[in-house]
């Protein structure tokens, strides 16, 4: 490692991804940037993932395998964070992979722009993609100070596809009670506790997100979404930051109203509906107190919140004209 190279800790949680794990590990170990600490947390895998990890650990001294009982991706990532010694942190999911210039480009922008977070674009795919050479000078980017970058979904929802400075993360950890959207909440915490965070968003697809079939039921998925939105609202109230609130409340409020409609279709007495009503009231109360949303949007949401049938009509009309999503 030269004096100019900064160590990047790459955290890879692994749980039963044996068919995809070699592709992921090869993309990291063969990356152009070599100053890496690769922390693979085996989260109680029951397939051949542990054997694959040990084989790679023997071949590459940069790889460190940590075996733990199954506790979920949040716990696995936290164990990785507690073991990380790099000045920068990157998260990669074990069924995904990265462009061979991934770390080169991210860390160059981090240092040149003095950024705390550098976020790359990604491609959703289920097949391999050629890693054509990318001229760094041709990469377009956007720079932000504070939480303005959160208005872009690319930057808000995921920890993969990003390079974080270890200083920005500090003692922030993933919420181990969450089984969905844990990275979304982690990003919210990072911005909530760092008011002057510098972010660079690259208009360049360097991360490969592997698309797999989801087996969870729609109802179960919505229930997990609601837990996430409740945690987000708690954080918004805790940080009391208008910028954060602006980027999260609009999406959260609309989603809560939309989810209420979907549960009403299952049963108008579904127990989740009362939880959603409470969440909607919290969003509206915060908006009323702090004037977060534009007046027109606020009035529309209040009407939808008070009259579920009105939102049903809007939804059906939008579907008919191809507008509702």
C-alpha positions as CSV (number, residue, x, y, z in Angstrom):
1,X,0.0,0.0,0.0
2,X,1.5,3.4,-1.0
3,X,1.2,6.5,1.1
4,X,-1.4,7.9,-1.3
5,X,-3.7,4.8,-1.2
6,X,-6.5,4.7,1.3
7,X,-7.7,1.5,2.7
8,X,-11.3,0.6,1.8
9,X,-13.1,-1.9,4.1
10,X,-15.5,-3.9,1.9
11,X,-18.3,-5.5,4.0
12,X,-20.1,-8.5,2.4
13,X,-22.9,-10.2,4.4
14,X,-23.3,-13.8,3.2
15,X,-26.4,-16.0,3.7
16,X,-27.0,-19.0,1.4
17,X,-25.8,-17.4,-1.9
18,X,-23.4,-20.1,-3.0
19,X,-24.5,-20.0,-6.7
20,X,-23.7,-16.3,-6.9
21,X,-20.9,-15.8,-4.3
22,X,-17.9,-16.6,-6.5
23,X,-19.0,-13.9,-9.1
24,X,-19.3,-11.4,-6.3
25,X,-15.9,-12.2,-4.7
26,X,-14.1,-12.3,-8.1
27,X,-15.4,-8.9,-8.9
28,X,-14.0,-7.5,-5.7
29,X,-10.7,-9.3,-5.6
30,X,-10.0,-8.6,-9.3
31,X,-10.9,-4.9,-9.0
32,X,-8.3,-2.5,-10.3
33,X,-8.1,-0.9,-6.8
34,X,-6.1,-3.3,-4.6
35,X,-6.0,-1.5,-1.3
36,X,-8.9,-3.4,0.2
37,X,-9.9,-5.1,3.4
38,X,-12.6,-7.6,2.4
39,X,-14.8,-8.6,5.4
40,X,-17.2,-11.5,4.6
41,X,-19.7,-12.1,7.4
42,X,-21.1,-15.6,7.1
43,X,-24.5,-15.2,8.6
44,X,-25.1,-18.9,9.5
45,X,-25.3,-20.1,5.9
46,X,-26.4,-23.7,5.5
47,X,-25.4,-24.2,1.9
48,X,-21.8,-24.3,0.5
49,X,-21.2,-20.6,1.0
50,X,-18.9,-21.2,4.1
51,X,-16.7,-23.5,2.1
52,X,-16.5,-21.0,-0.8
53,X,-15.5,-18.2,1.6
54,X,-12.8,-20.3,3.2
55,X,-11.4,-21.2,-0.2
56,X,-11.2,-17.5,-1.2
57,X,-9.7,-16.6,2.2
58,X,-6.9,-19.0,1.6
59,X,-6.1,-17.6,-1.8
60,X,-6.3,-13.9,-0.9
61,X,-4.9,-12.4,2.3
62,X,-7.1,-9.4,2.1
63,X,-10.2,-11.5,2.8
64,X,-11.3,-12.0,6.4
65,X,-14.2,-14.4,7.1
66,X,-16.3,-14.0,10.2
67,X,-18.7,-16.9,11.0
68,X,-21.7,-16.0,13.2
69,X,-25.1,-17.7,13.9
70,X,-27.9,-16.5,11.6
71,X,-29.1,-13.1,12.8
72,X,-30.0,-11.2,9.7
73,X,-28.3,-8.8,7.3
74,X,-28.4,-5.8,9.7
75,X,-26.5,-7.7,12.4
76,X,-24.0,-9.1,9.8
77,X,-23.3,-5.6,8.5
78,X,-22.9,-4.3,12.0
79,X,-20.3,-7.0,12.8
80,X,-18.5,-6.0,9.6
81,X,-18.5,-2.4,10.7
82,X,-17.2,-3.2,14.1
83,X,-14.3,-5.1,12.4
84,X,-13.5,-2.5,9.8
85,X,-10.3,-0.5,9.9
86,X,-10.4,1.3,6.6
87,X,-10.8,5.0,6.1
88,X,-13.6,4.2,3.7
89,X,-16.5,1.7,3.9
90,X,-18.3,-0.1,1.1
91,X,-21.2,-2.5,1.3
92,X,-21.7,-5.2,-1.3
93,X,-24.5,-7.8,-1.3
94,X,-23.2,-11.3,-1.9
95,X,-25.4,-12.0,-5.0
96,X,-24.4,-8.7,-6.7
97,X,-21.1,-7.7,-8.3
98,X,-19.2,-4.6,-9.3
99,X,-17.4,-3.0,-12.3
100,X,-13.7,-3.6,-12.3
101,X,-13.1,0.2,-11.9
102,X,-15.7,0.6,-9.1
103,X,-13.3,1.5,-6.3
104,X,-10.9,3.4,-8.4
105,X,-13.6,5.8,-9.6
106,X,-15.4,6.1,-6.3
107,X,-12.3,6.9,-4.2
108,X,-11.0,9.3,-6.8
109,X,-14.2,11.4,-6.6
110,X,-14.2,11.1,-2.8
111,X,-10.8,12.6,-2.5
112,X,-10.9,15.1,-5.3
113,X,-14.3,16.5,-4.2
114,X,-13.7,16.0,-0.5
115,X,-16.9,14.0,-0.3
116,X,-18.2,11.9,2.6
117,X,-20.3,9.8,0.4
118,X,-19.9,8.9,-3.3
119,X,-22.8,7.1,-4.9
120,X,-22.7,5.2,-8.2
121,X,-25.6,4.3,-10.4
122,X,-26.5,0.7,-10.8
123,X,-27.9,-1.8,-13.4
124,X,-30.6,-4.3,-12.5
125,X,-29.7,-7.5,-14.2
126,X,-29.6,-11.3,-14.0
127,X,-26.8,-11.8,-16.6
128,X,-23.2,-10.8,-16.7
129,X,-22.3,-7.4,-18.3
130,X,-19.1,-6.5,-20.0
131,X,-16.9,-4.2,-18.0
132,X,-15.9,-1.8,-20.8
133,X,-13.2,0.7,-19.8
134,X,-14.5,4.0,-18.4
135,X,-12.7,7.2,-18.8
136,X,-13.0,9.0,-15.4
137,X,-12.9,12.4,-17.1
138,X,-16.1,11.5,-18.9
139,X,-18.1,10.6,-15.8
140,X,-20.8,13.2,-15.0
141,X,-21.7,13.9,-11.4
142,X,-23.7,16.0,-9.1
143,X,-22.5,17.5,-5.8
144,X,-24.5,18.2,-2.7
145,X,-23.9,19.6,0.8
146,X,-26.3,18.4,3.5
147,X,-29.3,16.2,2.8
148,X,-30.3,17.5,-0.7
149,X,-29.0,14.4,-2.3
150,X,-31.8,12.4,-0.7
151,X,-34.3,13.6,-3.2
152,X,-32.8,11.1,-5.5
153,X,-34.0,7.6,-4.9
154,X,-30.6,6.2,-5.9
155,X,-29.0,7.9,-3.0
156,X,-31.8,7.5,-0.4
157,X,-32.6,3.8,-0.3
158,X,-29.5,1.7,-0.5
159,X,-26.1,1.3,1.2
160,X,-24.7,-0.8,-1.7
161,X,-23.4,1.2,-4.6
162,X,-21.9,3.8,-2.3
163,X,-18.5,4.6,-0.7
164,X,-18.8,6.1,2.8
165,X,-16.1,7.8,4.8
166,X,-15.7,5.9,8.1
167,X,-15.9,9.3,9.8
168,X,-19.4,9.9,8.4
169,X,-20.6,6.6,9.7
170,X,-19.0,7.0,13.1
171,X,-20.9,4.9,15.7
172,X,-24.1,4.6,13.5
173,X,-25.2,1.0,13.1
174,X,-28.0,-0.8,11.3
175,X,-31.3,-1.4,13.1
176,X,-31.2,-5.1,13.9
177,X,-35.0,-5.2,14.5
178,X,-35.7,-4.4,10.9
179,X,-35.9,-7.2,8.3
180,X,-36.7,-4.8,5.4
181,X,-35.4,-1.3,4.5
182,X,-32.6,-1.4,7.1
183,X,-30.2,0.3,4.7
184,X,-32.8,3.0,4.0
185,X,-32.9,3.8,7.7
186,X,-29.1,3.7,8.0
187,X,-28.7,6.3,5.2
188,X,-31.3,8.5,7.0
189,X,-29.3,8.2,10.2
190,X,-26.0,9.1,8.5
191,X,-27.5,12.3,7.0
192,X,-29.5,13.1,10.2
193,X,-26.3,13.0,12.3
194,X,-24.1,14.8,9.8
195,X,-25.7,18.1,8.9
196,X,-22.9,19.2,6.5
197,X,-22.4,15.9,4.7
198,X,-20.8,16.2,1.3
199,X,-22.2,13.9,-1.3
200,X,-21.2,13.2,-4.9
201,X,-23.6,11.2,-7.1
202,X,-22.1,9.7,-10.3
203,X,-24.1,9.3,-13.4
204,X,-22.3,6.1,-14.2
205,X,-23.5,2.5,-13.6
206,X,-20.8,0.7,-11.7
207,X,-22.8,-1.6,-9.5
208,X,-24.6,-4.7,-10.7
209,X,-27.8,-5.5,-8.8
210,X,-28.8,-9.1,-9.3
211,X,-32.6,-9.4,-9.7
212,X,-34.1,-12.5,-8.0
213,X,-37.7,-13.6,-7.7
214,X,-39.3,-12.4,-4.4
215,X,-41.2,-15.1,-2.5
216,X,-42.7,-13.0,0.2
217,X,-46.5,-12.4,-0.1
218,X,-47.7,-8.9,-1.0
219,X,-49.4,-8.5,2.4
220,X,-46.2,-9.5,4.3
221,X,-44.2,-7.1,2.2
222,X,-46.5,-4.2,3.0
223,X,-46.4,-4.9,6.7
224,X,-42.6,-4.7,6.6
225,X,-42.8,-1.4,4.7
226,X,-45.1,0.0,7.4
227,X,-42.6,-0.9,10.1
228,X,-39.9,1.0,8.1
229,X,-42.0,4.1,7.7
230,X,-42.8,4.2,11.4
231,X,-39.1,4.0,12.2
232,X,-38.4,6.8,9.7
233,X,-41.0,9.0,11.3
234,X,-39.4,8.5,14.7
235,X,-36.1,9.6,13.2
236,X,-37.6,12.6,11.6
237,X,-39.1,13.7,14.9
238,X,-35.8,13.0,16.6
239,X,-33.5,14.9,14.2
240,X,-36.1,17.7,13.6
241,X,-34.4,18.6,10.4
242,X,-36.6,20.3,7.7
243,X,-34.5,19.1,4.9
244,X,-34.7,15.5,5.9
245,X,-38.4,15.8,6.6
246,X,-39.0,17.3,3.2
247,X,-37.4,14.3,1.4
248,X,-39.1,11.6,3.5
249,X,-42.5,12.9,4.5
250,X,-43.9,13.3,1.0
251,X,-43.1,9.8,0.0
252,X,-44.0,8.3,3.4
253,X,-47.4,10.0,3.6
254,X,-48.4,9.1,0.1
255,X,-47.3,5.5,0.6
256,X,-49.2,5.2,3.9
257,X,-52.4,6.4,2.3
258,X,-51.8,4.0,-0.7
259,X,-51.1,1.1,1.6
260,X,-54.2,1.8,3.6
261,X,-56.2,1.4,0.4
262,X,-54.6,-1.9,-0.3
263,X,-55.3,-3.3,3.2
264,X,-58.9,-2.0,3.0
265,X,-59.3,-4.2,-0.1
266,X,-58.3,-7.2,2.0
267,X,-60.6,-6.2,4.8
268,X,-61.9,-2.8,6.0
269,X,-61.3,-4.1,9.5
270,X,-57.7,-5.2,8.9
271,X,-55.7,-4.5,12.1
272,X,-52.9,-2.8,10.1
273,X,-55.3,-0.1,9.1
274,X,-55.4,1.5,12.6
275,X,-51.6,1.5,12.6
276,X,-51.6,3.2,9.2
277,X,-54.1,5.8,10.4
278,X,-51.8,6.6,13.4
279,X,-48.8,6.9,11.1
280,X,-50.8,9.2,8.7
281,X,-51.8,11.4,11.6
282,X,-48.2,11.7,12.7
283,X,-47.1,12.8,9.2
284,X,-49.9,15.3,8.9
285,X,-49.3,16.7,12.4
286,X,-45.6,17.2,11.7
287,X,-46.4,18.8,8.3
288,X,-48.9,21.1,10.0
289,X,-46.4,22.2,12.6
290,X,-43.4,22.7,10.3
291,X,-45.0,23.4,6.9
292,X,-42.9,20.8,5.1
293,X,-45.1,20.1,2.1
294,X,-46.4,22.6,-0.5
295,X,-49.8,23.9,0.5
296,X,-51.7,22.2,-2.4
297,X,-50.0,18.9,-1.8
298,X,-50.7,19.2,2.0
299,X,-54.4,19.9,1.4
300,X,-54.8,17.0,-1.0
301,X,-53.2,14.6,1.4
302,X,-55.4,15.8,4.3
303,X,-58.5,15.1,2.1
304,X,-57.2,11.7,1.2
305,X,-56.4,10.9,4.8
306,X,-59.8,11.9,6.1
307,X,-61.8,10.3,3.3
308,X,-60.4,6.9,2.2
309,X,-63.1,6.6,-0.5
310,X,-61.8,9.8,-2.2
311,X,-58.4,8.2,-2.6
312,X,-60.0,5.0,-3.9
313,X,-61.7,7.2,-6.6
314,X,-58.5,9.0,-7.5
315,X,-56.7,5.6,-7.7
316,X,-59.3,4.1,-10.0
317,X,-59.4,7.2,-12.2
318,X,-55.6,7.2,-12.4
319,X,-55.5,3.6,-13.4
320,X,-58.1,4.2,-16.1
321,X,-55.9,7.0,-17.6
322,X,-52.6,5.3,-16.9
323,X,-51.5,7.8,-14.2
324,X,-51.7,6.1,-10.8
325,X,-48.6,4.2,-9.7
